[in-house]
């Protein structure tokens, strides 16, 4: 079954400190004003912050799911197609994005990782 934005919403809001917001007039989830994930304006993809090296690996391994446009070339962001991403990939992608955006003091308290 394809992943929906509602699935993303539930996962994102389970991360400590994440709040629903908007970015570029699309639904987004942020912590302290920093993007954890947002819905891309194409209506079919997510925008997730990632390390450049991780982005390259993901795009090489699953180009049907992970990609960028020229606009994102110089930004540590990755586009993720909802229609092809596996549901079991999302929690880890969102946790990694959360760690990039969250305050260090919150990241240091990793007790939340064991939550379903």
C-alpha positions in Angstrom: 0.0 0.0 0.0 1.4 3.4 -0.9 2.6 5.8 1.8 0.3 8.8 2.3 1.0 12.2 3.7 -1.2 11.3 6.7 1.3 8.5 7.4 4.1 11.1 7.3 2.1 13.4 9.5 1.6 10.7 12.2 5.3 9.8 12.2 6.5 13.4 12.3 4.2 14.4 15.1 5.5 11.5 17.2 9.0 13.0 17.2 9.7 15.2 20.3 9.1 18.9 19.8 7.8 18.6 16.2 5.0 20.9 15.3 2.8 21.1 12.2 3.5 24.2 10.1 3.8 25.3 6.5 6.7 26.0 4.2 6.4 27.4 0.7 2.6 27.2 1.1 2.8 23.4 1.7 2.2 21.4 4.9 5.4 21.0 6.9 6.7 19.7 10.2 9.3 21.7 12.0 11.2 21.8 15.3 12.2 25.2 16.6 11.4 26.6 13.2 13.7 24.2 11.3 12.3 21.8 8.7 12.1 18.1 9.5 9.9 17.3 6.5 7.6 19.1 4.2 5.3 18.2 1.4 6.7 19.3 -2.0 4.6 21.6 -4.2 4.4 18.8 -6.8 1.9 17.1 -4.5 3.7 13.8 -4.9 6.9 14.1 -3.0 8.4 15.0 0.4 11.4 17.3 1.0 13.7 16.0 3.7 17.0 17.4 5.0 19.9 14.9 4.6 23.6 14.9 4.5 25.0 15.2 1.0 26.8 11.9 1.2 23.6 10.1 2.3 21.6 11.8 -0.4 24.0 10.4 -3.1 23.8 6.9 -1.7 20.0 6.9 -1.5 19.6 8.3 -5.0 22.1 5.8 -6.4 20.4 2.8 -4.7 16.7 3.8 -5.4 16.5 6.5 -8.1 12.8 5.7 -8.5 12.2 6.9 -5.0 14.9 9.4 -4.1 15.9 12.3 -6.3 16.6 16.0 -6.6 15.8 18.7 -9.0 18.3 21.4 -10.1 16.9 23.7 -7.5 18.0 21.3 -4.7 21.4 20.6 -6.1 23.3 22.8 -3.6 21.1 22.2 -0.6 21.3 19.3 1.8 17.8 18.2 0.9 16.3 15.1 -0.7 13.0 14.6 -2.6 11.2 11.4 -1.8 8.4 10.0 -3.9 5.5 9.0 -1.7 4.3 6.5 -4.4 7.4 4.4 -4.2 9.0 4.9 -0.8 8.7 1.9 1.4 6.7 2.5 4.7 9.6 0.9 6.6 12.0 3.5 5.3 10.1 6.5 6.5 10.7 6.3 10.3 14.5 6.2 9.9 14.5 9.1 7.3 12.4 11.2 9.6 14.5 10.4 12.7 17.6 11.4 10.8 16.0 14.6 9.6 14.8 15.3 13.1 18.3 14.9 14.5 19.6 17.4 12.0 17.0 20.0 13.0 16.6 19.4 16.7 18.5 21.2 19.4 21.5 19.3 20.7 20.0 19.0 24.2 17.0 17.2 22.8 19.0 14.9 20.6 21.2 14.0 23.6 18.0 12.5 25.3 17.5 9.6 23.0 14.9 7.8 25.2 12.3 8.6 22.6 14.0 6.3 20.0 12.5 3.2 21.6 8.9 4.5 21.2 6.9 2.8 18.4 
